[in-house]
Amino acid sequence: MRALLWLLLTVSVLANVAISTVAGWTGAPRIAASVATGLVLLASAVGLWLTRPRTHS
């Protein structure tokens, strides 16, 4: 599960960088793609945080 979340996090970051720099999209498609990759990034980060190993202090 955590491996899949790490994969999603990495792919969403790379996709967002590609959309912002290389894709050449402008306007609404660029915004929609950026929002979509941002949501995937946030969801995977929250999933990783929720599944982190717990230690007792």
N, C-alpha and C positions, 0 to 999 in steps of 0.2 A: 504494500500500500504506500509506504513512504517513498519507495523508489519511483512509483508512478507520479506521486506529487512532486518530487524533485524534477522529474522529466517534464511535467507540465509547466513548472516554474521556469525552467531553463528555456523551453520552447517558446513560452509566452514572452520572455525577455528578448530573445533573438528575433521573434516575429515583430515585436514592437520596434526594435531598432531597424529592422529591414523596412518596415512600413514608413518610419520617419525619415530614412535616409535614401534608400535605394529604389523603392517601389515607384516613386514618381506620382503617387496619388495626390489629389488635391480635393478640397471641399468635403462634402458629406461622406464619400467613401473612406477617406483617410480618417475622419473623426470616428466613424462607426467601427472601423477596424481597430483603431487605437483604443477605443472604449472596450471592445470585445476582448482584446488581449490584456488590457488592464484588469478586467473582471476575472479572467482566468488566473492572472498573476496573484491578485488578492485572495481569491478562493483557495488556490494551492498554498499560499503562505499561511492562511488561517488553518487549513488542514494540517500542515506541517506543525504549526504551533500547538494545535489540539492533540496531536499524536506524539508529541515530544516525550522522551523518557522522563519520568518523574523521579526525583531523588528526595529523600527525607533528610531534613537537616536537624 
